[in-house]
Amino acid sequence: PDLTYHELSGKAWVAKTVNLYPFGSPVPADVNQHAIGDCCMCAVFASFAYIYPEWIKTIIEKNGNNYTVHMFDPKGNPIDVVVDNKTFIFENNIFTCVLIRF
């Protein structure tokens, strides 16, 4: 399948240009909740961006259109999670999921 655009019931995965740190460094304004009820998670990310912006930069590594996030599982074992620049949108270009830039 085309990994740039995949349509499903009026919604689609679309690759977007991502500026990881649009303000030069992570800031709370980089966190946007959109349509998913995940305000607790967004609050944590915004707090880290405010208090520890340099630490945020150490745990996220850009690799082309992919981002590796270095974190730990519940037992304290290091794991890497890779995400890409695709986001799920409605046909009218409205985001249907959270988009976190840092």
C-alpha positions in Angstrom: 0.0 0.0 0.0 1.0 3.6 -0.5 2.5 4.7 2.9 2.1 8.4 2.1 -1.8 8.3 1.8 -4.1 5.5 2.9 -7.8 6.1 2.9 -10.2 4.4 5.3 -13.9 5.4 5.8 -13.4 9.1 4.9 -10.2 9.3 7.0 -6.7 8.9 5.9 -3.1 8.5 7.1 -1.2 11.5 5.6 2.5 12.3 5.9 3.0 15.8 7.2 6.0 18.0 7.4 7.1 18.1 11.0 9.2 20.8 12.6 10.2 19.0 15.8 11.0 22.2 17.7 9.3 25.1 16.0 10.3 27.6 18.7 13.9 26.3 18.7 13.5 24.3 21.9 10.6 22.2 23.4 7.9 24.5 25.0 4.5 23.7 26.4 2.9 25.3 23.3 4.2 22.3 21.2 1.7 20.0 22.9 -1.8 20.0 21.3 -4.6 17.6 22.5 -7.0 17.7 19.5 -9.8 15.1 19.5 -8.5 12.3 21.8 -9.2 12.4 25.6 -5.6 12.3 26.7 -5.3 15.5 28.6 -3.4 13.9 31.5 -0.7 12.7 29.1 -0.5 16.1 27.3 -0.2 17.8 30.7 2.8 15.6 31.5 4.5 16.4 28.2 3.8 20.1 28.5 5.3 20.1 32.0 8.4 18.3 30.9 8.8 20.8 28.0 8.5 23.7 30.5 10.8 22.3 33.2 13.3 20.1 31.3 13.4 21.1 27.6 17.0 20.0 27.2 16.1 16.5 28.5 13.3 16.2 26.0 15.9 16.8 23.3 18.1 13.9 24.6 15.3 11.3 24.5 14.0 12.1 20.9 16.2 11.3 17.9 15.3 12.4 14.4 16.0 9.9 11.6 14.6 11.3 8.3 10.8 11.1 8.6 11.1 8.9 11.7 11.6 9.8 15.3 13.1 7.4 17.9 11.9 8.0 21.4 14.1 6.5 24.1 12.1 5.4 27.2 11.7 2.7 29.7 9.2 -0.1 30.2 7.4 -0.6 33.5 10.3 -2.8 34.8 12.9 -0.1 34.0 14.3 -1.8 30.9 15.3 0.7 28.1 13.1 0.5 25.0 13.1 2.6 21.8 9.8 3.5 20.2 9.9 4.7 16.5 7.1 7.0 15.2 6.9 8.6 11.8 5.5 11.8 10.4 2.1 10.4 9.5 -1.1 11.6 11.2 -4.7 10.4 10.9 -7.0 13.1 9.4 -10.5 13.6 8.1 -11.0 14.4 4.4 -11.3 18.1 5.2 -7.8 18.1 6.7 -8.9 18.1 10.4 -6.7 16.1 12.7 -8.5 13.2 14.5 -5.6 12.2 16.8 -3.2 13.9 19.1 -0.2 15.5 17.3 2.8 16.0 19.6 5.7 17.8 18.1 8.4 17.1 20.6 
